[in-house]
Amino acid sequence: MLLVDSSGWIEFFTAGTLAGEYSKYVKDPAKIITPTIVLYEVYKKIKRERSEEDALLAVSLINKTSIVPLSESIALLAADVSLRHSLPMADAVVYATALEEDCDIVTSDAHFNGLDRVVF
């Protein structure tokens, strides 16, 4: 199992410069976990920059992954991770989810650079 961060999904769905790299990670949704905050970020960005229809199509594919809601344990771990690594809230939730689910994060978000279990 692995976690694809919002930056990866957005690159993939918008045919960004790293879309080809991310396509090899997202080809098997059954092996991906997705924090609910990633759904929020991807939907918002694609709807704002493209259309609601494109955003809903993206969400429909992401919903084929294993969606992980924000639990109390993830929220508390995210707060600790945020304090320890100076991560913004959303990134801390993503990182804490990966730690709780014992999986690697695939991302191109510079906030994760240098952290354990991150494929950059």
Biopython code that builds the backbone (N, CA, C, O; Angstrom):
import numpy as np
from Bio.PDB.StructureBuilder import StructureBuilder

atoms = [
    (1, "MET", "N", (0.846, -1.193, 0.000)),
    (1, "MET", "CA", (0.000, 0.000, 0.000)),
    (1, "MET", "C", (0.882, 1.244, 0.000)),
    (1, "MET", "O", (1.984, 1.259, 0.549)),
    (2, "LEU", "N", (0.352, 2.288, -0.639)),
    (2, "LEU", "CA", (1.031, 3.569, -0.624)),
    (2, "LEU", "C", (0.003, 4.685, -0.635)),
    (2, "LEU", "O", (-1.174, 4.463, -0.918)),
    (3, "LEU", "N", (0.460, 5.876, -0.325)),
    (3, "LEU", "CA", (-0.402, 7.036, -0.293)),
    (3, "LEU", "C", (0.092, 8.016, -1.355)),
    (3, "LEU", "O", (1.255, 8.419, -1.334)),
    (4, "VAL", "N", (-0.782, 8.400, -2.277)),
    (4, "VAL", "CA", (-0.442, 9.410, -3.277)),
    (4, "VAL", "C", (-0.975, 10.742, -2.750)),
    (4, "VAL", "O", (-2.173, 10.898, -2.515)),
    (5, "ASP", "N", (-0.070, 11.689, -2.571)),
    (5, "ASP", "CA", (-0.428, 13.006, -2.048)),
    (5, "ASP", "C", (-1.215, 13.796, -3.100)),
    (5, "ASP", "O", (-1.229, 13.443, -4.279)),
    (6, "SER", "N", (-1.857, 14.852, -2.654)),
    (6, "SER", "CA", (-2.637, 15.721, -3.535)),
    (6, "SER", "C", (-1.826, 16.198, -4.731)),
    (6, "SER", "O", (-2.337, 16.254, -5.849)),
    (7, "SER", "N", (-0.569, 16.540, -4.500)),
    (7, "SER", "CA", (0.267, 17.033, -5.592)),
    (7, "SER", "C", (0.374, 16.003, -6.711)),
    (7, "SER", "O", (0.403, 16.361, -7.888)),
    (8, "GLY", "N", (0.432, 14.741, -6.349)),
    (8, "GLY", "CA", (0.516, 13.668, -7.346)),
    (8, "GLY", "C", (-0.764, 13.508, -8.135)),
    (8, "GLY", "O", (-0.737, 13.401, -9.361)),
    (9, "TRP", "N", (-1.879, 13.490, -7.439)),
    (9, "TRP", "CA", (-3.161, 13.362, -8.129)),
    (9, "TRP", "C", (-3.397, 14.554, -9.056)),
    (9, "TRP", "O", (-3.875, 14.387, -10.178)),
    (10, "ILE", "N", (-3.065, 15.749, -8.590)),
    (10, "ILE", "CA", (-3.287, 16.942, -9.405)),
    (10, "ILE", "C", (-2.398, 16.910, -10.649)),
    (10, "ILE", "O", (-2.852, 17.240, -11.744)),
    (11, "GLU", "N", (-1.147, 16.518, -10.486)),
    (11, "GLU", "CA", (-0.260, 16.363, -11.651)),
    (11, "GLU", "C", (-0.851, 15.363, -12.642)),
    (11, "GLU", "O", (-0.883, 15.607, -13.848)),
    (12, "PHE", "N", (-1.316, 14.239, -12.112)),
    (12, "PHE", "CA", (-1.876, 13.183, -12.954)),
    (12, "PHE", "C", (-3.121, 13.665, -13.707)),
    (12, "PHE", "O", (-3.216, 13.486, -14.921)),
    (13, "PHE", "N", (-4.062, 14.269, -13.004)),
    (13, "PHE", "CA", (-5.331, 14.677, -13.615)),
    (13, "PHE", "C", (-5.204, 15.885, -14.534)),
    (13, "PHE", "O", (-6.019, 16.053, -15.442)),
    (14, "THR", "N", (-4.202, 16.725, -14.316)),
    (14, "THR", "CA", (-4.052, 17.922, -15.148)),
    (14, "THR", "C", (-2.968, 17.758, -16.208)),
    (14, "THR", "O", (-2.612, 18.721, -16.888)),
    (15, "ALA", "N", (-2.445, 16.549, -16.349)),
    (15, "ALA", "CA", (-1.383, 16.262, -17.326)),
    (15, "ALA", "C", (-0.187, 17.188, -17.114)),
    (15, "ALA", "O", (0.379, 17.726, -18.066)),
    (16, "GLY", "N", (0.183, 17.359, -15.852)),
    (16, "GLY", "CA", (1.335, 18.182, -15.516)),
    (16, "GLY", "C", (2.635, 17.527, -15.960)),
    (16, "GLY", "O", (2.630, 16.426, -16.510)),
    (17, "THR", "N", (3.732, 18.203, -15.721)),
    (17, "THR", "CA", (5.030, 17.709, -16.185)),
    (17, "THR", "C", (5.429, 16.380, -15.538)),
    (17, "THR", "O", (6.236, 15.637, -16.097)),
    (18, "LEU", "N", (4.874, 16.082, -14.375)),
    (18, "LEU", "CA", (5.189, 14.820, -13.695)),
    (18, "LEU", "C", (4.082, 13.773, -13.831)),
    (18, "LEU", "O", (4.110, 12.753, -13.143)),
    (19, "ALA", "N", (3.119, 14.013, -14.702)),
    (19, "ALA", "CA", (1.984, 13.093, -14.862)),
    (19, "ALA", "C", (2.442, 11.684, -15.216)),
    (19, "ALA", "O", (1.894, 10.709, -14.701)),
    (20, "GLY", "N", (3.425, 11.566, -16.073)),
    (20, "GLY", "CA", (3.933, 10.248, -16.458)),
    (20, "GLY", "C", (4.526, 9.490, -15.289)),
    (20, "GLY", "O", (4.332, 8.281, -15.161)),
    (21, "GLU", "N", (5.248, 10.198, -14.436)),
    (21, "GLU", "CA", (5.829, 9.573, -13.246)),
    (21, "GLU", "C", (4.732, 9.078, -12.305)),
    (21, "GLU", "O", (4.811, 7.970, -11.774)),
    (22, "TYR", "N", (3.714, 9.905, -12.106)),
    (22, "TYR", "CA", (2.631, 9.534, -11.192)),
    (22, "TYR", "C", (1.743, 8.431, -11.765)),
    (22, "TYR", "O", (1.153, 7.660, -11.008)),
    (23, "SER", "N", (1.643, 8.348, -13.079)),
    (23, "SER", "CA", (0.752, 7.350, -13.681)),
    (23, "SER", "C", (1.134, 5.931, -13.278)),
    (23, "SER", "O", (0.263, 5.070, -13.152)),
    (24, "LYS", "N", (2.422, 5.677, -13.074)),
    (24, "LYS", "CA", (2.823, 4.323, -12.664)),
    (24, "LYS", "C", (2.403, 4.008, -11.229)),
    (24, "LYS", "O", (2.294, 2.839, -10.860)),
    (25, "TYR", "N", (2.169, 5.036, -10.420)),
    (25, "TYR", "CA", (1.729, 4.813, -9.044)),
    (25, "TYR", "C", (0.213, 4.701, -8.931)),
    (25, "TYR", "O", (-0.286, 3.977, -8.071)),
    (26, "VAL", "N", (-0.524, 5.405, -9.783)),
    (26, "VAL", "CA", (-1.986, 5.443, -9.649)),
    (26, "VAL", "C", (-2.706, 4.414, -10.511)),
    (26, "VAL", "O", (-3.936, 4.356, -10.506)),
    (27, "LYS", "N", (-1.955, 3.602, -11.252)),
    (27, "LYS", "CA", (-2.593, 2.639, -12.157)),
    (27, "LYS", "C", (-3.356, 1.535, -11.437)),
    (27, "LYS", "O", (-4.231, 0.903, -12.028)),
    (28, "ASP", "N", (-3.037, 1.297, -10.174)),
    (28, "ASP", "CA", (-3.747, 0.266, -9.410)),
    (28, "ASP", "C", (-4.347, 0.893, -8.145)),
    (28, "ASP", "O", (-3.737, 0.836, -7.078)),
    (29, "PRO", "N", (-5.546, 1.492, -8.262)),
    (29, "PRO", "CA", (-6.163, 2.177, -7.116)),
    (29, "PRO", "C", (-6.347, 1.296, -5.884)),
    (29, "PRO", "O", (-6.390, 1.813, -4.768)),
    (30, "ALA", "N", (-6.455, -0.010, -6.057)),
    (30, "ALA", "CA", (-6.655, -0.909, -4.921)),
    (30, "ALA", "C", (-5.447, -0.922, -3.981)),
    (30, "ALA", "O", (-5.561, -1.359, -2.837)),
    (31, "LYS", "N", (-4.297, -0.448, -4.452)),
    (31, "LYS", "CA", (-3.083, -0.445, -3.635)),
    (31, "LYS", "C", (-2.783, 0.933, -3.035)),
    (31, "LYS", "O", (-1.698, 1.165, -2.501)),
    (32, "ILE", "N", (-3.755, 1.839, -3.132)),
    (32, "ILE", "CA", (-3.548, 3.214, -2.669)),
    (32, "ILE", "C", (-4.504, 3.540, -1.532)),
    (32, "ILE", "O", (-5.678, 3.173, -1.562)),
    (33, "ILE", "N", (-3.979, 4.237, -0.527)),
    (33, "ILE", "CA", (-4.850, 4.794, 0.506)),
    (33, "ILE", "C", (-4.914, 6.306, 0.293)),
    (33, "ILE", "O", (-3.951, 6.924, -0.159)),
    (34, "THR", "N", (-6.060, 6.883, 0.624)),
    (34, "THR", "CA", (-6.262, 8.310, 0.399)),
    (34, "THR", "C", (-6.926, 8.938, 1.622)),
    (34, "THR", "O", (-8.055, 8.589, 1.965)),
    (35, "PRO", "N", (-6.224, 9.866, 2.280)),
    (35, "PRO", "CA", (-6.871, 10.611, 3.361)),
    (35, "PRO", "C", (-7.980, 11.502, 2.793)),
    (35, "PRO", "O", (-7.867, 11.992, 1.669)),
    (36, "THR", "N", (-9.027, 11.707, 3.550)),
    (36, "THR", "CA", (-10.131, 12.533, 3.066)),
    (36, "THR", "C", (-9.678, 13.947, 2.718)),
    (36, "THR", "O", (-10.270, 14.583, 1.846)),
    (37, "ILE", "N", (-8.652, 14.446, 3.375)),
    (37, "ILE", "CA", (-8.182, 15.796, 3.067)),
    (37, "ILE", "C", (-7.601, 15.882, 1.654)),
    (37, "ILE", "O", (-7.616, 16.951, 1.045)),
    (38, "VAL", "N", (-7.093, 14.770, 1.134)),
    (38, "VAL", "CA", (-6.610, 14.746, -0.252)),
    (38, "VAL", "C", (-7.794, 14.893, -1.209)),
    (38, "VAL", "O", (-7.699, 15.594, -2.216)),
    (39, "LEU", "N", (-8.899, 14.235, -0.896)),
    (39, "LEU", "CA", (-10.113, 14.424, -1.716)),
    (39, "LEU", "C", (-10.491, 15.903, -1.768)),
    (39, "LEU", "O", (-10.783, 16.438, -2.837)),
    (40, "TYR", "N", (-10.483, 16.547, -0.625)),
    (40, "TYR", "CA", (-10.807, 17.969, -0.529)),
    (40, "TYR", "C", (-9.880, 18.797, -1.424)),
    (40, "TYR", "O", (-10.344, 19.599, -2.235)),
    (41, "GLU", "N", (-8.573, 18.597, -1.269)),
    (41, "GLU", "CA", (-7.607, 19.409, -2.005)),
    (41, "GLU", "C", (-7.696, 19.203, -3.514)),
    (41, "GLU", "O", (-7.651, 20.166, -4.280)),
    (42, "VAL", "N", (-7.820, 17.954, -3.936)),
    (42, "VAL", "CA", (-7.887, 17.662, -5.370)),
    (42, "VAL", "C", (-9.177, 18.211, -5.973)),
    (42, "VAL", "O", (-9.146, 18.860, -7.018)),
    (43, "TYR", "N", (-10.306, 17.955, -5.322)),
    (43, "TYR", "CA", (-11.589, 18.451, -5.820)),
    (43, "TYR", "C", (-11.570, 19.976, -5.936)),
    (43, "TYR", "O", (-11.968, 20.526, -6.963)),
    (44, "LYS", "N", (-11.115, 20.646, -4.903)),
    (44, "LYS", "CA", (-11.112, 22.107, -4.883)),
    (44, "LYS", "C", (-10.243, 22.685, -6.003)),
    (44, "LYS", "O", (-10.675, 23.579, -6.731)),
    (45, "LYS", "N", (-9.030, 22.174, -6.134)),
    (45, "LYS", "CA", (-8.103, 22.725, -7.132)),
    (45, "LYS", "C", (-8.592, 22.479, -8.554)),
    (45, "LYS", "O", (-8.545, 23.379, -9.393)),
    (46, "ILE", "N", (-9.060, 21.264, -8.829)),
    (46, "ILE", "CA", (-9.513, 20.965, -10.191)),
    (46, "ILE", "C", (-10.802, 21.712, -10.509)),
    (46, "ILE", "O", (-10.978, 22.182, -11.633)),
    (47, "LYS", "N", (-11.692, 21.829, -9.556)),
    (47, "LYS", "CA", (-12.921, 22.587, -9.802)),
    (47, "LYS", "C", (-12.604, 24.060, -10.057)),
    (47, "LYS", "O", (-13.186, 24.677, -10.948)),
    (48, "ARG", "N", (-11.689, 24.617, -9.282)),
    (48, "ARG", "CA", (-11.326, 26.026, -9.441)),
    (48, "ARG", "C", (-10.630, 26.281, -10.781)),
    (48, "ARG", "O", (-10.890, 27.292, -11.434)),
    (49, "GLU", "N", (-9.740, 25.362, -11.191)),
    (49, "GLU", "CA", (-8.936, 25.602, -12.382)),
    (49, "GLU", "C", (-9.520, 25.018, -13.665)),
    (49, "GLU", "O", (-9.135, 25.419, -14.764)),
    (50, "ARG", "N", (-10.442, 24.078, -13.527)),
    (50, "ARG", "CA", (-11.032, 23.467, -14.719)),
    (50, "ARG", "C", (-12.551, 23.564, -14.668)),
    (50, "ARG", "O", (-13.138, 24.537, -15.140)),
    (51, "SER", "N", (-13.184, 22.540, -14.088)),
    (51, "SER", "CA", (-14.647, 22.542, -14.000)),
    (51, "SER", "C", (-15.091, 21.580, -12.913)),
    (51, "SER", "O", (-14.320, 20.742, -12.447)),
    (52, "GLU", "N", (-16.366, 21.718, -12.515)),
    (52, "GLU", "CA", (-16.916, 20.794, -11.531)),
    (52, "GLU", "C", (-16.961, 19.377, -12.102)),
    (52, "GLU", "O", (-16.713, 18.405, -11.388)),
    (53, "GLU", "N", (-17.276, 19.266, -13.376)),
    (53, "GLU", "CA", (-17.322, 17.937, -14.005)),
    (53, "GLU", "C", (-15.958, 17.249, -13.940)),
    (53, "GLU", "O", (-15.876, 16.071, -13.592)),
    (54, "ASP", "N", (-14.885, 17.978, -14.274)),
    (54, "ASP", "CA", (-13.542, 17.397, -14.192)),
    (54, "ASP", "C", (-13.203, 17.022, -12.748)),
    (54, "ASP", "O", (-12.593, 15.983, -12.497)),
    (55, "ALA", "N", (-13.598, 17.868, -11.812)),
    (55, "ALA", "CA", (-13.323, 17.589, -10.397)),
    (55, "ALA", "C", (-14.052, 16.328, -9.941)),
    (55, "ALA", "O", (-13.482, 15.505, -9.224)),
    (56, "LEU", "N", (-15.296, 16.177, -10.350)),
    (56, "LEU", "CA", (-16.068, 14.982, -9.969)),
    (56, "LEU", "C", (-15.505, 13.721, -10.623)),
    (56, "LEU", "O", (-15.525, 12.651, -10.015)),
    (57, "LEU", "N", (-15.008, 13.835, -11.843)),
    (57, "LEU", "CA", (-14.358, 12.685, -12.496)),
    (57, "LEU", "C", (-13.105, 12.272, -11.720)),
    (57, "LEU", "O", (-12.847, 11.084, -11.532)),
    (58, "ALA", "N", (-12.334, 13.258, -11.276)),
    (58, "ALA", "CA", (-11.141, 12.960, -10.485)),
    (58, "ALA", "C", (-11.521, 12.257, -9.184)),
    (58, "ALA", "O", (-10.910, 11.257, -8.808)),
    (59, "VAL", "N", (-12.519, 12.780, -8.512)),
    (59, "VAL", "CA", (-12.971, 12.190, -7.254)),
    (59, "VAL", "C", (-13.476, 10.762, -7.476)),
    (59, "VAL", "O", (-13.255, 9.892, -6.634)),
    (60, "SER", "N", (-14.146, 10.519, -8.589)),
    (60, "SER", "CA", (-14.660, 9.165, -8.843)),
    (60, "SER", "C", (-13.518, 8.154, -8.967)),
    (60, "SER", "O", (-13.661, 7.008, -8.542)),
    (61, "LEU", "N", (-12.391, 8.564, -9.542)),
    (61, "LEU", "CA", (-11.246, 7.653, -9.613)),
    (61, "LEU", "C", (-10.595, 7.499, -8.239)),
    (61, "LEU", "O", (-10.253, 6.388, -7.833)),
    (62, "ILE", "N", (-10.427, 8.600, -7.534)),
    (62, "ILE", "CA", (-9.811, 8.527, -6.204)),
    (62, "ILE", "C", (-10.670, 7.679, -5.264)),
    (62, "ILE", "O", (-10.138, 7.007, -4.381)),
    (63, "ASN", "N", (-11.979, 7.704, -5.444)),
    (63, "ASN", "CA", (-12.865, 6.895, -4.599)),
    (63, "ASN", "C", (-12.686, 5.395, -4.805)),
    (63, "ASN", "O", (-13.224, 4.601, -4.033)),
    (64, "LYS", "N", (-11.945, 4.997, -5.824)),
    (64, "LYS", "CA", (-11.625, 3.574, -6.016)),
    (64, "LYS", "C", (-10.460, 3.146, -5.124)),
    (64, "LYS", "O", (-10.156, 1.959, -5.015)),
    (65, "THR", "N", (-9.810, 4.130, -4.486)),
    (65, "THR", "CA", (-8.750, 3.814, -3.528)),
    (65, "THR", "C", (-9.399, 3.574, -2.168)),
    (65, "THR", "O", (-10.615, 3.701, -2.018)),
    (66, "SER", "N", (-8.592, 3.232, -1.199)),
    (66, "SER", "CA", (-9.090, 3.046, 0.165)),
    (66, "SER", "C", (-9.087, 4.405, 0.867)),
    (66, "SER", "O", (-8.026, 4.932, 1.201)),
    (67, "ILE", "N", (-10.268, 4.964, 1.087)),
    (67, "ILE", "CA", (-10.396, 6.279, 1.702)),
    (67, "ILE", "C", (-10.256, 6.150, 3.224)),
    (67, "ILE", "O", (-10.926, 5.336, 3.858)),
    (68, "VAL", "N", (-9.371, 6.973, 3.790)),
    (68, "VAL", "CA", (-9.119, 6.933, 5.229)),
    (68, "VAL", "C", (-9.624, 8.239, 5.844)),
    (68, "VAL", "O", (-9.065, 9.301, 5.573)),
    (69, "PRO", "N", (-10.671, 8.175, 6.667)),
    (69, "PRO", "CA", (-11.185, 9.390, 7.297)),
    (69, "PRO", "C", (-10.236, 9.898, 8.382)),
    (69, "PRO", "O", (-9.387, 9.158, 8.881)),
    (70, "LEU", "N", (-10.395, 11.155, 8.730)),
    (70, "LEU", "CA", (-9.594, 11.749, 9.799)),
    (70, "LEU", "C", (-10.139, 11.273, 11.145)),
    (70, "LEU", "O", (-11.216, 11.683, 11.579)),
    (71, "SER", "N", (-9.389, 10.420, 11.778)),
    (71, "SER", "CA", (-9.776, 9.891, 13.085)),
    (71, "SER", "C", (-9.104, 10.705, 14.190)),
    (71, "SER", "O", (-8.234, 11.536, 13.926)),
    (72, "GLU", "N", (-9.518, 10.455, 15.415)),
    (72, "GLU", "CA", (-8.900, 11.135, 16.550)),
    (72, "GLU", "C", (-7.411, 10.829, 16.622)),
    (72, "GLU", "O", (-6.604, 11.730, 16.851)),
    (73, "SER", "N", (-7.038, 9.569, 16.430)),
    (73, "SER", "CA", (-5.619, 9.199, 16.537)),
    (73, "SER", "C", (-4.789, 9.850, 15.435)),
    (73, "SER", "O", (-3.660, 10.275, 15.682)),
    (74, "ILE", "N", (-5.335, 9.934, 14.221)),
    (74, "ILE", "CA", (-4.604, 10.590, 13.129)),
    (74, "ILE", "C", (-4.502, 12.087, 13.401)),
    (74, "ILE", "O", (-3.457, 12.688, 13.151)),
    (75, "ALA", "N", (-5.566, 12.694, 13.905)),
    (75, "ALA", "CA", (-5.551, 14.129, 14.199)),
    (75, "ALA", "C", (-4.482, 14.468, 15.237)),
    (75, "ALA", "O", (-3.746, 15.440, 15.070)),
    (76, "LEU", "N", (-4.392, 13.682, 16.295)),
    (76, "LEU", "CA", (-3.399, 13.943, 17.339)),
    (76, "LEU", "C", (-1.981, 13.690, 16.832)),
    (76, "LEU", "O", (-1.065, 14.456, 17.131)),
    (77, "LEU", "N", (-1.807, 12.626, 16.072)),
    (77, "LEU", "CA", (-0.505, 12.346, 15.481)),
    (77, "LEU", "C", (-0.123, 13.462, 14.502)),
    (77, "LEU", "O", (1.041, 13.860, 14.446)),
    (78, "ALA", "N", (-1.080, 13.961, 13.742)),
    (78, "ALA", "CA", (-0.826, 15.056, 12.793)),
    (78, "ALA", "C", (-0.349, 16.310, 13.526)),
    (78, "ALA", "O", (0.558, 16.999, 13.059)),
    (79, "ALA", "N", (-0.955, 16.599, 14.663)),
    (79, "ALA", "CA", (-0.526, 17.756, 15.445)),
    (79, "ALA", "C", (0.922, 17.591, 15.905)),
    (79, "ALA", "O", (1.714, 18.531, 15.836)),
    (80, "ASP", "N", (1.255, 16.397, 16.370)),
    (80, "ASP", "CA", (2.631, 16.129, 16.804)),
    (80, "ASP", "C", (3.609, 16.229, 15.634)),
    (80, "ASP", "O", (4.680, 16.822, 15.758)),
    (81, "VAL", "N", (3.231, 15.646, 14.508)),
    (81, "VAL", "CA", (4.073, 15.674, 13.306)),
    (81, "VAL", "C", (4.254, 17.115, 12.823)),
    (81, "VAL", "O", (5.349, 17.502, 12.414)),
    (82, "SER", "N", (3.191, 17.898, 12.871)),
    (82, "SER", "CA", (3.252, 19.296, 12.458)),
    (82, "SER", "C", (4.246, 20.076, 13.325)),
    (82, "SER", "O", (5.053, 20.857, 12.820)),
    (83, "LEU", "N", (4.171, 19.848, 14.624)),
    (83, "LEU", "CA", (5.095, 20.527, 15.533)),
    (83, "LEU", "C", (6.541, 20.080, 15.310)),
    (83, "LEU", "O", (7.460, 20.899, 15.315)),
    (84, "ARG", "N", (6.728, 18.795, 15.117)),
    (84, "ARG", "CA", (8.074, 18.232, 14.967)),
    (84, "ARG", "C", (8.739, 18.646, 13.661)),
    (84, "ARG", "O", (9.938, 18.923, 13.634)),
    (85, "HIS", "N", (7.961, 18.688, 12.573)),
    (85, "HIS", "CA", (8.541, 18.920, 11.240)),
    (85, "HIS", "C", (8.100, 20.240, 10.602)),
    (85, "HIS", "O", (8.403, 20.497, 9.437)),
    (86, "SER", "N", (7.397, 21.063, 11.347)),
    (86, "SER", "CA", (6.894, 22.348, 10.833)),
    (86, "SER", "C", (6.068, 22.183, 9.555)),
    (86, "SER", "O", (6.220, 22.939, 8.596)),
    (87, "LEU", "N", (5.199, 21.183, 9.566)),
    (87, "LEU", "CA", (4.347, 20.933, 8.400)),
    (87, "LEU", "C", (3.038, 21.708, 8.510)),
    (87, "LEU", "O", (2.493, 21.847, 9.605)),
    (88, "PRO", "N", (2.530, 22.215, 7.387)),
    (88, "PRO", "CA", (1.180, 22.794, 7.387)),
    (88, "PRO", "C", (0.156, 21.708, 7.742)),
    (88, "PRO", "O", (0.438, 20.515, 7.626)),
    (89, "MET", "N", (-1.025, 22.133, 8.174)),
    (89, "MET", "CA", (-2.028, 21.190, 8.668)),
    (89, "MET", "C", (-2.335, 20.059, 7.685)),
    (89, "MET", "O", (-2.264, 18.888, 8.058)),
    (90, "ALA", "N", (-2.669, 20.385, 6.449)),
    (90, "ALA", "CA", (-3.056, 19.340, 5.494)),
    (90, "ALA", "C", (-1.922, 18.343, 5.283)),
    (90, "ALA", "O", (-2.155, 17.135, 5.249)),
    (91, "ASP", "N", (-0.696, 18.843, 5.141)),
    (91, "ASP", "CA", (0.443, 17.947, 4.951)),
    (91, "ASP", "C", (0.685, 17.084, 6.188)),
    (91, "ASP", "O", (1.052, 15.915, 6.073)),
    (92, "ALA", "N", (0.480, 17.655, 7.350)),
    (92, "ALA", "CA", (0.640, 16.889, 8.584)),
    (92, "ALA", "C", (-0.392, 15.765, 8.666)),
    (92, "ALA", "O", (-0.075, 14.661, 9.107)),
    (93, "VAL", "N", (-1.625, 16.046, 8.243)),
    (93, "VAL", "CA", (-2.669, 15.007, 8.235)),
    (93, "VAL", "C", (-2.303, 13.907, 7.246)),
    (93, "VAL", "O", (-2.470, 12.724, 7.542)),
    (94, "VAL", "N", (-1.813, 14.286, 6.090)),
    (94, "VAL", "CA", (-1.401, 13.290, 5.088)),
    (94, "VAL", "C", (-0.267, 12.435, 5.642)),
    (94, "VAL", "O", (-0.313, 11.208, 5.556)),
    (95, "TYR", "N", (0.740, 13.073, 6.203)),
    (95, "TYR", "CA", (1.886, 12.334, 6.728)),
    (95, "TYR", "C", (1.480, 11.428, 7.895)),
    (95, "TYR", "O", (1.919, 10.280, 7.969)),
    (96, "ALA", "N", (0.664, 11.928, 8.785)),
    (96, "ALA", "CA", (0.199, 11.125, 9.924)),
    (96, "ALA", "C", (-0.626, 9.929, 9.449)),
    (96, "ALA", "O", (-0.533, 8.841, 10.017)),
    (97, "THR", "N", (-1.427, 10.134, 8.410)),
    (97, "THR", "CA", (-2.214, 9.020, 7.857)),
    (97, "THR", "C", (-1.287, 7.940, 7.323)),
    (97, "THR", "O", (-1.511, 6.754, 7.563)),
    (98, "ALA", "N", (-0.250, 8.342, 6.603)),
    (98, "ALA", "CA", (0.711, 7.366, 6.078)),
    (98, "ALA", "C", (1.410, 6.619, 7.213)),
    (98, "ALA", "O", (1.609, 5.407, 7.135)),
    (99, "LEU", "N", (1.779, 7.341, 8.258)),
    (99, "LEU", "CA", (2.423, 6.679, 9.398)),
    (99, "LEU", "C", (1.469, 5.697, 10.071)),
    (99, "LEU", "O", (1.849, 4.570, 10.387)),
    (100, "GLU", "N", (0.236, 6.130, 10.287)),
    (100, "GLU", "CA", (-0.751, 5.264, 10.947)),
    (100, "GLU", "C", (-1.065, 4.024, 10.099)),
    (100, "GLU", "O", (-1.280, 2.937, 10.635)),
    (101, "GLU", "N", (-1.089, 4.198, 8.792)),
    (101, "GLU", "CA", (-1.404, 3.085, 7.886)),
    (101, "GLU", "C", (-0.152, 2.307, 7.457)),
    (101, "GLU", "O", (-0.250, 1.343, 6.698)),
    (102, "ASP", "N", (1.028, 2.731, 7.947)),
    (102, "ASP", "CA", (2.301, 2.073, 7.669)),
    (102, "ASP", "C", (2.571, 1.951, 6.168)),
    (102, "ASP", "O", (2.798, 0.859, 5.647)),
    (103, "CYS", "N", (2.539, 3.095, 5.490)),
    (103, "CYS", "CA", (2.812, 3.079, 4.054)),
    (103, "CYS", "C", (3.648, 4.292, 3.652)),
    (103, "CYS", "O", (3.768, 5.252, 4.413)),
    (104, "ASP", "N", (4.221, 4.241, 2.460)),
    (104, "ASP", "CA", (5.007, 5.339, 1.921)),
    (104, "ASP", "C", (4.092, 6.368, 1.270)),
    (104, "ASP", "O", (2.974, 6.058, 0.859)),
    (105, "ILE", "N", (4.594, 7.609, 1.184)),
    (105, "ILE", "CA", (3.893, 8.699, 0.500)),
    (105, "ILE", "C", (4.626, 8.984, -0.795)),
    (105, "ILE", "O", (5.851, 9.099, -0.810)),
    (106, "VAL", "N", (3.874, 9.100, -1.886)),
    (106, "VAL", "CA", (4.427, 9.526, -3.171)),
    (106, "VAL", "C", (3.973, 10.960, -3.374)),
    (106, "VAL", "O", (2.774, 11.242, -3.387)),
    (107, "THR", "N", (4.935, 11.872, -3.533)),
    (107, "THR", "CA", (4.607, 13.293, -3.600)),
    (107, "THR", "C", (5.684, 14.075, -4.336)),
    (107, "THR", "O", (6.799, 13.591, -4.532)),
    (108, "SER", "N", (5.337, 15.276, -4.733)),
    (108, "SER", "CA", (6.325, 16.235, -5.231)),
    (108, "SER", "C", (6.210, 17.538, -4.446)),
    (108, "SER", "O", (6.722, 18.574, -4.871)),
    (109, "ASP", "N", (5.543, 17.482, -3.310)),
    (109, "ASP", "CA", (5.382, 18.633, -2.425)),
    (109, "ASP", "C", (6.652, 18.789, -1.583)),
    (109, "ASP", "O", (7.035, 17.881, -0.846)),
    (110, "ALA", "N", (7.288, 19.938, -1.704)),
    (110, "ALA", "CA", (8.564, 20.191, -1.025)),
    (110, "ALA", "C", (8.466, 20.102, 0.499)),
    (110, "ALA", "O", (9.480, 19.881, 1.161)),
    (111, "HIS", "N", (7.276, 20.268, 1.066)),
    (111, "HIS", "CA", (7.127, 20.159, 2.520)),
    (111, "HIS", "C", (7.534, 18.778, 3.037)),
    (111, "HIS", "O", (7.937, 18.643, 4.193)),
    (112, "PHE", "N", (7.430, 17.751, 2.186)),
    (112, "PHE", "CA", (7.735, 16.384, 2.601)),
    (112, "PHE", "C", (9.199, 16.001, 2.382)),
    (112, "PHE", "O", (9.644, 14.943, 2.826)),
    (113, "ASN", "N", (9.937, 16.862, 1.700)),
    (113, "ASN", "CA", (11.324, 16.546, 1.352)),
    (113, "ASN", "C", (12.145, 16.261, 2.603)),
    (113, "ASN", "O", (12.164, 17.061, 3.539)),
    (114, "GLY", "N", (12.827, 15.109, 2.611)),
    (114, "GLY", "CA", (13.674, 14.727, 3.719)),
    (114, "GLY", "C", (13.015, 13.930, 4.818)),
    (114, "GLY", "O", (13.693, 13.476, 5.740)),
    (115, "LEU", "N", (11.698, 13.746, 4.742)),
    (115, "LEU", "CA", (10.992, 12.962, 5.761)),
    (115, "LEU", "C", (11.071, 11.474, 5.421)),
    (115, "LEU", "O", (11.151, 11.091, 4.254)),
    (116, "ASP", "N", (11.046, 10.648, 6.465)),
    (116, "ASP", "CA", (11.043, 9.191, 6.281)),
    (116, "ASP", "C", (9.789, 8.754, 5.544)),
    (116, "ASP", "O", (8.728, 9.363, 5.680)),
    (117, "ARG", "N", (9.925, 7.694, 4.765)),
    (117, "ARG", "CA", (8.817, 7.031, 4.074)),
    (117, "ARG", "C", (8.211, 7.892, 2.965)),
    (117, "ARG", "O", (7.048, 7.712, 2.604)),
    (118, "VAL", "N", (8.989, 8.815, 2.432)),
    (118, "VAL", "CA", (8.515, 9.693, 1.357)),
    (118, "VAL", "C", (9.273, 9.370, 0.084)),
    (118, "VAL", "O", (10.504, 9.368, 0.060)),
    (119, "VAL", "N", (8.514, 9.094, -0.986)),
    (119, "VAL", "CA", (9.074, 8.906, -2.324)),
    (119, "VAL", "C", (8.874, 10.234, -3.031)),
    (119, "VAL", "O", (7.752, 10.603, -3.377)),
    (120, "PHE", "N", (9.973, 10.951, -3.243)),
    (120, "PHE", "CA", (9.892, 12.305, -3.769)),
    (120, "PHE", "C", (10.205, 12.315, -5.246)),
    (120, "PHE", "O", (10.188, 13.374, -5.874)),
]
sb = StructureBuilder()
sb.init_structure("model")
sb.init_model(0)
sb.init_chain("A")
sb.init_seg("    ")
for serial, (resi, resn, name, xyz) in enumerate(atoms, 1):
    if name == "N":
        sb.init_residue(resn, " ", resi, " ")
    sb.init_atom(name, np.array(xyz, "f"), 0.0, 1.0, " ", f" {name:<3s}", serial, name[0])
structure = sb.get_structure()
